[in-house]
Amino acid sequence: GESGSGKSTLARVLAHAHTADGGTLRLRGDDVTRPSRRALHAVRRQVQMVFQDPYASLNPRMTVGEIVAEPLVAFGIGDREARRERVAELLELAGLDPAVAGRHPRSFSGGQRQRIGI
C-alpha cells in the first residue's frame, strides 16, 4: 500500500502492540479485538513484527542462531536440539548456510540481515 495508508498501524494492532480506536479485528475469521490471555498468545504465534531497518532491528550481542531461535524459545517450541535443527532449516530457507548460526549480525549484509529478521 501507499505511504500513510495504515500498513504499520494495522500490523501493530494485529500484534496487539497498539490498541485500535474502534471496530473489530479479525484474524482468519476469528474476532481477536479483545482476546483472552490464551488467545493473545495464539495470535502472537501467528503474527510477529518484522522491522524495516535491518541494521537496527537485530540485537548485536546475540548470534544469528539465538536471534532465529528467540521466538521458538519464547513460545516453548521444541527442546534445545529440536530448536537447533529448526534454526538450521530456517536459515536454509532464508538462503543462508546453517553454519552461520554462530556469527553475529555485524558480519552480514543488509539484505542478509533482513532475511534473518524475517
Summary of the structure (lengths in Angstrom):
residues: 118
radius of gyration: 16.3
end to end distance: 19.3
largest distance: 47.1
contacts: 274
relative contact order: 0.13
helix: 50%
strand: 3%
